[in-house]
Amino acid sequence: MKTENVKTAARILLGAGLIVAGIGHLSFARKEFQAQVPDWVPLKKDDTVIYSGIAEIAMGSALALTNKKHQPIIGKIAASFFIGVFPGNVAQLLNQRNAFGLNSDKKRALRLLFQPVLVWWALKSTDLVLK
């Protein structure tokens, strides 16, 4: 498979994942996502989950559908989003909040290691990582 096809598939897969996660924020996983909102966020946890869900749906749609010219900026925005929500993952670990099957400190800590992968994935699939 050509590199360009792999990048396209990776970008669309990441976009689809963000859309599903965003829908989860607004419906079936709303309580689970509330466990990740740090206590210091100045909004109600449910409002934060709703707003971030809308952002994820928009970002996922943009990743999957945008033209080649705009992909690098969308990738940068998605990578920034993954960096921005990282404190929520840390808060879930520090506050020992169970969600999404992360019911031990070990599982919650291992999850933190996946966040840089998401940042790299967003950048690489939109041509922002140097070859």
DODO-60457 format. One line per field, with one value per residue (C-alpha): y, z, x; residue number from 1. Coordinates in pm, whole numbers, plus 50000, padded with zeros to 5 digits. Layout:
yy <- (Y; ...)
zz <- (Z; ...)
xx <- (X; ...)
lokol <- (NUM; ...)
REM end
This chain:
yy <- (50000; 50343; 50576; 50832; 50569; 50469; 50833; 50884; 50572; 50675; 51027; 50901; 50637; 50899; 51128; 50849; 50770; 51132; 51140; 50824; 50962; 51292; 51113; 50923; 51255; 51356; 51025; 50674; 50755; 51092; 50983; 50807; 51123; 51329; 51121; 51274; 51639; 51788; 51956; 52284; 52329; 52631; 52479; 52214; 51871; 51791; 52118; 52045; 51699; 51839; 52114; 51877; 51627; 51890; 51983; 51618; 51568; 51883; 51790; 51433; 51551; 51800; 51535; 51294; 51539; 51836; 51884; 51832; 52204; 52235; 51900; 52030; 52296; 52048; 51803; 52073; 52160; 51793; 51743; 52053; 51914; 51586; 51783; 51999; 51706; 51534; 51701; 51524; 51191; 51285; 51395; 51060; 50890; 51123; 51117; 50741; 50777; 50464; 50503; 50310; 50001; 50200; 50075; 50062; 50309; 50087; 50096; 50470; 50530; 50312; 50513; 50827; 50671; 50656; 51034; 51110; 50843; 51036; 51359; 51187; 51020; 51353; 51515; 51226; 51156; 51521; 51561; 51762; 51519; 51530; 51216)
zz <- (50000; 49912; 50192; 50089; 50115; 50461; 50573; 50433; 50607; 50934; 50914; 50840; 51115; 51368; 51252; 51287; 51634; 51738; 51599; 51794; 52109; 52060; 52024; 52342; 52519; 52427; 52496; 52597; 52777; 52929; 53292; 53203; 53047; 53350; 53554; 53349; 53404; 53657; 53959; 53876; 53545; 53606; 53427; 53540; 53456; 53233; 53041; 52989; 52856; 52619; 52485; 52437; 52265; 52017; 51959; 51900; 51647; 51461; 51471; 51364; 51075; 50971; 50986; 50776; 50522; 50477; 50160; 50135; 50164; 50508; 50655; 50823; 51023; 51120; 51230; 51441; 51600; 51674; 51824; 52040; 52154; 52258; 52455; 52605; 52737; 52886; 53226; 53240; 53199; 53471; 53698; 53645; 53767; 54060; 54179; 54123; 53920; 53744; 53387; 53062; 53239; 53390; 53740; 53873; 53899; 53670; 53394; 53435; 53421; 53112; 52940; 52982; 52753; 52467; 52458; 52283; 52026; 51950; 51910; 51674; 51483; 51426; 51303; 51095; 50918; 50813; 50699; 50992; 51115; 50934; 50742)
xx <- (50000; 50130; 50235; 49973; 49697; 49817; 49816; 49467; 49338; 49506; 49360; 49010; 49034; 49143; 48863; 48608; 48737; 48696; 48342; 48248; 48409; 48226; 47895; 47981; 48036; 47683; 47511; 47616; 47945; 47863; 47913; 48238; 48379; 48277; 48525; 48805; 48718; 48963; 48807; 48983; 48795; 48568; 48267; 48022; 48157; 47860; 47899; 48269; 48184; 47921; 48148; 48441; 48210; 48098; 48462; 48555; 48276; 48379; 48747; 48685; 48470; 48737; 49011; 48809; 48672; 48908; 49105; 49481; 49554; 49392; 49495; 49814; 49625; 49353; 49623; 49785; 49449; 49378; 49724; 49672; 49336; 49499; 49758; 49482; 49280; 49586; 49534; 49197; 49368; 49616; 49329; 49159; 49477; 49545; 49183; 49156; 48837; 48717; 48593; 48622; 48756; 49041; 48982; 49337; 49623; 49830; 49566; 49514; 49891; 49934; 49664; 49873; 50133; 49882; 49826; 50158; 50063; 49744; 49941; 50187; 49901; 49725; 50045; 50177; 49848; 49825; 50188; 50319; 50583; 50913; 51001)
lokol <- (1; 2; 3; 4; 5; 6; 7; 8; 9; 10; 11; 12; 13; 14; 15; 16; 17; 18; 19; 20; 21; 22; 23; 24; 25; 26; 27; 28; 29; 30; 31; 32; 33; 34; 35; 36; 37; 38; 39; 40; 41; 42; 43; 44; 45; 46; 47; 48; 49; 50; 51; 52; 53; 54; 55; 56; 57; 58; 59; 60; 61; 62; 63; 64; 65; 66; 67; 68; 69; 70; 71; 72; 73; 74; 75; 76; 77; 78; 79; 80; 81; 82; 83; 84; 85; 86; 87; 88; 89; 90; 91; 92; 93; 94; 95; 96; 97; 98; 99; 100; 101; 102; 103; 104; 105; 106; 107; 108; 109; 110; 111; 112; 113; 114; 115; 116; 117; 118; 119; 120; 121; 122; 123; 124; 125; 126; 127; 128; 129; 130; 131)
REM end
